[in-house]
Amino acid sequence: ESARVAGLDLVTTEKDAVRLANGMAPESFVARLKVLAIAAEFDLPHAAEAILEETQARFRRRRGF
């Protein structure tokens, strides 16, 4: 309500817009959102894979796998 009164837009990422639209927020709220598309680009060719592998390895260590 504060944003509407001030003439401000509510902005969220596509990922969070999906979450909000799937029951986490009223439809009237979701309909007012401006959705921001974000794309990740890495300079190194295998950076994304390395990040995922390290994340999985840390998760396994924490879980004792």
C-alpha positions in Angstrom: 0.0 0.0 0.0 2.9 2.4 0.8 4.4 1.8 -2.6 1.1 2.5 -4.3 0.5 5.7 -2.4 4.1 6.9 -3.2 3.6 6.0 -6.9 6.3 3.3 -6.8 6.5 0.0 -8.6 7.0 -3.3 -6.8 9.8 -5.2 -8.5 10.8 -8.9 -8.2 12.8 -11.5 -10.1 11.2 -14.1 -12.3 12.1 -16.8 -9.9 10.3 -15.0 -7.0 7.4 -14.0 -9.2 6.7 -17.7 -9.8 6.8 -18.5 -6.1 4.5 -15.6 -5.3 2.1 -16.6 -8.0 1.9 -20.1 -6.7 0.0 -19.2 -3.5 2.6 -17.3 -1.5 0.8 -13.9 -2.1 -2.7 -12.7 -3.1 -3.4 -12.4 -6.8 -4.1 -8.7 -6.5 -0.5 -8.3 -5.1 1.1 -10.4 -7.8 -0.8 -8.6 -10.6 0.9 -5.3 -9.5 4.5 -6.7 -9.7 7.0 -5.7 -12.3 9.1 -8.7 -13.1 12.8 -8.4 -13.7 14.5 -10.9 -15.9 18.1 -11.8 -14.8 20.6 -13.7 -16.8 23.9 -14.9 -15.4 27.0 -14.9 -17.7 30.4 -16.2 -16.8 33.7 -15.3 -18.3 35.2 -18.7 -17.8 33.5 -21.5 -19.9 33.0 -24.0 -17.1 32.4 -21.6 -14.2 28.7 -22.5 -13.7 29.5 -26.2 -13.6 32.3 -25.6 -11.1 30.0 -23.6 -8.8 27.3 -26.3 -9.0 29.8 -29.1 -8.3 31.3 -27.2 -5.3 27.8 -26.5 -3.9 26.8 -30.2 -4.2 30.1 -31.3 -2.6 29.6 -29.0 0.4 26.0 -30.2 0.7 27.1 -33.8 0.7 29.8 -33.1 3.4 27.3 -31.3 5.6 24.8 -34.3 5.2 27.5 -36.9 5.8 27.2 -38.4 2.3 
